[in-house]
Amino acid sequence: MSMNWLQDFLPLMRCPDTHQPLRLATAADLQQHGLPTDQQALARQDGTRLFPMDQGIPILLPEEKP
C-alpha cells in the first residue's frame, strides 16, 4: 500500500495522550518494543510508545487508564 499520504500528514499527527509529534518507527524502535522489525508503526517523538499500523492506517488510540 502506498504511504505517500502519510508523508503529507505526518507533520500534523500527534500522540493522543501527550500531544507529542509522531514519526515513522525505526527498526530499533520496533525491536525495543518487542515487535518485528518489518512491522509498520508510528512512534511518539520520545520513542516511549508505538502506534501500530493496520494495512497502512495508523491506530492512534489513547492509552487505557487503570
MDTraj code that builds the backbone (N, CA, C; nanometers):
import mdtraj as md
import numpy as np

residues = "MET SER MET ASN TRP LEU GLN ASP PHE LEU PRO LEU MET ARG CYS PRO ASP THR HIS GLN PRO LEU ARG LEU ALA THR ALA ALA ASP LEU GLN GLN HIS GLY LEU PRO THR ASP GLN GLN ALA LEU ALA ARG GLN ASP GLY THR ARG LEU PHE PRO MET ASP GLN GLY ILE PRO ILE LEU LEU PRO GLU GLU LYS PRO".split()
xyz = np.array([
    [0.0840, -0.1178, 0.0000],
    [0.0000, 0.0000, 0.0000],
    [0.0887, 0.1244, 0.0000],
    [0.0509, 0.2224, -0.0787],
    [0.1288, 0.3453, -0.0887],
    [0.1208, 0.4248, 0.0415],
    [0.2347, 0.4759, 0.0835],
    [0.2410, 0.5534, 0.2074],
    [0.2582, 0.7023, 0.1786],
    [0.2355, 0.7446, 0.0543],
    [0.2539, 0.8852, 0.0190],
    [0.1672, 0.9776, 0.1027],
    [0.0434, 0.9379, 0.1283],
    [-0.0457, 1.0238, 0.2061],
    [0.0097, 1.0465, 0.3464],
    [0.0739, 0.9440, 0.4028],
    [0.1267, 0.9544, 0.5380],
    [0.2375, 1.0591, 0.5458],
    [0.3217, 1.0649, 0.4454],
    [0.4290, 1.1656, 0.4442],
    [0.3709, 1.3063, 0.4463],
    [0.2552, 1.3249, 0.3824],
    [0.1905, 1.4564, 0.3813],
    [0.1304, 1.4922, 0.5169],
    [0.0712, 1.3938, 0.5844],
    [0.0002, 1.4196, 0.7091],
    [0.0839, 1.4011, 0.8348],
    [0.1948, 1.3311, 0.8263],
    [0.2760, 1.3020, 0.9441],
    [0.3162, 1.4273, 1.0222],
    [0.3523, 1.5381, 0.9577],
    [0.3874, 1.6572, 1.0366],
    [0.2720, 1.7109, 1.1212],
    [0.1502, 1.6739, 1.0891],
    [0.0329, 1.7216, 1.1629],
    [-0.0125, 1.6246, 1.2714],
    [0.0367, 1.5013, 1.2676],
    [-0.0115, 1.3979, 1.3582],
    [0.0554, 1.4086, 1.4949],
    [-0.0269, 1.3843, 1.5990],
    [0.0203, 1.3946, 1.7368],
    [-0.0260, 1.2737, 1.8164],
    [0.0462, 1.2430, 1.9213],
    [0.0093, 1.1374, 2.0148],
    [-0.1209, 1.1793, 2.0840],
    [-0.2186, 1.0894, 2.0936],
    [-0.3440, 1.1263, 2.1593],
    [-0.3297, 1.1469, 2.3104],
    [-0.2224, 1.0996, 2.3702],
    [-0.2027, 1.1142, 2.5144],
    [-0.1198, 1.2373, 2.5511],
    [-0.0041, 1.2517, 2.4881],
    [0.0896, 1.3584, 2.5265],
    [0.0940, 1.4734, 2.4270],
    [0.0355, 1.4530, 2.3107],
    [0.0353, 1.5520, 2.2018],
    [0.1739, 1.5768, 2.1433],
    [0.2679, 1.4850, 2.1704],
    [0.3998, 1.4927, 2.1068],
    [0.3847, 1.4608, 1.9582],
    [0.4701, 1.5166, 1.8751],
    [0.4681, 1.4788, 1.7335],
    [0.4985, 1.3309, 1.7168],
    [0.4483, 1.2746, 1.6081],
    [0.4741, 1.1352, 1.5753],
    [0.5703, 1.1276, 1.4588],
    [0.6401, 1.0151, 1.4507],
    [0.7355, 0.9907, 1.3423],
    [0.7246, 0.8443, 1.3032],
    [0.7788, 0.8094, 1.1891],
    [0.7820, 0.6694, 1.1500],
    [0.8750, 0.5939, 1.2446],
    [0.8313, 0.4807, 1.2905],
    [0.9131, 0.3997, 1.3809],
    [1.0289, 0.3381, 1.3035],
    [1.1446, 0.3393, 1.3643],
    [1.2621, 0.2769, 1.3046],
    [1.2675, 0.1300, 1.3459],
    [1.3545, 0.0545, 1.2818],
    [1.3733, -0.0860, 1.3196],
    [1.4164, -0.0952, 1.4657],
    [1.4984, -0.0016, 1.5121],
    [1.5424, -0.0014, 1.6517],
    [1.4245, 0.0240, 1.7462],
    [1.3333, 0.1152, 1.7093],
    [1.2141, 0.1402, 1.7907],
    [1.1316, 0.0130, 1.8027],
    [1.1090, -0.0523, 1.6902],
    [1.0286, -0.1739, 1.6888],
    [1.0931, -0.2827, 1.7737],
    [1.2224, -0.2994, 1.7584],
    [1.2955, -0.4020, 1.8340],
    [1.2887, -0.3725, 1.9836],
    [1.3026, -0.2465, 2.0214],
    [1.2980, -0.2074, 2.1624],
    [1.1628, -0.2416, 2.2250],
    [1.0570, -0.2361, 2.1459],
    [0.9223, -0.2649, 2.1961],
    [0.8802, -0.4099, 2.1699],
    [0.9743, -0.4921, 2.1247],
    [0.9481, -0.6338, 2.1054],
    [0.8624, -0.6668, 1.9844],
    [0.8651, -0.5811, 1.8842],
    [0.7873, -0.6041, 1.7625],
    [0.8789, -0.6436, 1.6481],
    [0.8262, -0.7134, 1.5490],
    [0.9072, -0.7495, 1.4325],
    [0.9559, -0.6233, 1.3613],
    [1.0780, -0.6266, 1.3139],
    [1.1372, -0.5072, 1.2525],
    [1.0772, -0.4731, 1.1173],
    [0.9948, -0.5614, 1.0627],
    [0.9298, -0.5298, 0.9346],
    [0.7875, -0.4764, 0.9529],
    [0.7440, -0.4623, 1.0769],
    [0.6101, -0.4087, 1.1038],
    [0.6102, -0.2575, 1.0824],
    [0.4984, -0.2043, 1.0377],
    [0.4850, -0.0600, 1.0217],
    [0.4221, -0.0024, 1.1475],
    [0.4777, 0.1098, 1.1943],
    [0.4244, 0.1751, 1.3141],
    [0.4699, 0.3201, 1.3154],
    [0.3994, 0.3986, 1.3941],
    [0.4428, 0.5343, 1.4225],
    [0.4936, 0.5361, 1.5656],
    [0.5905, 0.6219, 1.5922],
    [0.6475, 0.6326, 1.7258],
    [0.6245, 0.7730, 1.7786],
    [0.6010, 0.7791, 1.9079],
    [0.5969, 0.9086, 1.9749],
    [0.7358, 0.9704, 1.9622],
    [0.7450, 1.1007, 1.9597],
    [0.8740, 1.1678, 1.9400],
    [0.9803, 1.1171, 2.0371],
    [0.9418, 1.0919, 2.1629],
    [1.0403, 1.0438, 2.2607],
    [1.0651, 0.8931, 2.2518],
    [0.9910, 0.8230, 2.1649],
    [1.0130, 0.6806, 2.1427],
    [0.9561, 0.5887, 2.2486],
    [0.8827, 0.6419, 2.3456],
    [0.8336, 0.5588, 2.4552],
    [0.7059, 0.4833, 2.4212],
    [0.6422, 0.5168, 2.3114],
    [0.5186, 0.4469, 2.2724],
    [0.5121, 0.4360, 2.1217],
    [0.4636, 0.3210, 2.0763],
    [0.4435, 0.2982, 1.9337],
    [0.2950, 0.2837, 1.9049],
    [0.2579, 0.3243, 1.7853],
    [0.1216, 0.3091, 1.7367],
    [0.1282, 0.2216, 1.6125],
    [0.0779, 0.0987, 1.6216],
    [0.0861, 0.0076, 1.5072],
    [0.0025, 0.0591, 1.3908],
    [0.0321, 0.0070, 1.2741],
    [-0.0430, 0.0414, 1.1547],
    [-0.1084, -0.0856, 1.1018],
    [-0.2332, -0.0745, 1.0619],
    [-0.3082, -0.1859, 1.0058],
    [-0.3396, -0.1524, 0.8608],
    [-0.2778, -0.2244, 0.7685],
    [-0.2936, -0.2016, 0.6251],
    [-0.2643, -0.0552, 0.5883],
    [-0.1596, 0.0013, 0.6509],
    [-0.1161, 0.1365, 0.6208],
    [-0.1902, 0.2453, 0.6956],
    [-0.2819, 0.2094, 0.7860],
    [-0.3596, 0.3079, 0.8619],
    [-0.3130, 0.3045, 1.0069],
    [-0.2633, 0.4179, 1.0595],
    [-0.2185, 0.4206, 1.1993],
    [-0.3371, 0.4050, 1.2952],
    [-0.3162, 0.3256, 1.3996],
    [-0.4164, 0.3057, 1.5035],
    [-0.3757, 0.3958, 1.6203],
    [-0.4358, 0.5137, 1.6268],
    [-0.3968, 0.6161, 1.7250],
    [-0.4942, 0.6191, 1.8423],
    [-0.4953, 0.5110, 1.9177],
    [-0.5830, 0.5038, 2.0353],
    [-0.5081, 0.5511, 2.1593],
    [-0.5760, 0.6253, 2.2475],
    [-0.5095, 0.6667, 2.3710],
    [-0.4833, 0.5472, 2.4614],
    [-0.3885, 0.5645, 2.5528],
    [-0.3588, 0.4590, 2.6494],
    [-0.4789, 0.4399, 2.7401],
    [-0.5022, 0.3137, 2.7768],
    [-0.6110, 0.2860, 2.8698],
    [-0.5686, 0.3259, 3.0108],
    [-0.6565, 0.3941, 3.0792],
    [-0.6302, 0.4349, 3.2168],
    [-0.6819, 0.3260, 3.3103],
    [-0.6049, 0.2957, 3.4158],
    [-0.6490, 0.1902, 3.5106],
    [-0.7737, 0.2298, 3.5873],
])
top = md.Topology()
chain = top.add_chain()
for i, resn in enumerate(residues, 1):
    res = top.add_residue(resn, chain, resSeq=i)
    for name in ("N", "CA", "C"):
        top.add_atom(name, md.element.get_by_symbol(name[0]), res)
traj = md.Trajectory(xyz[None], top)
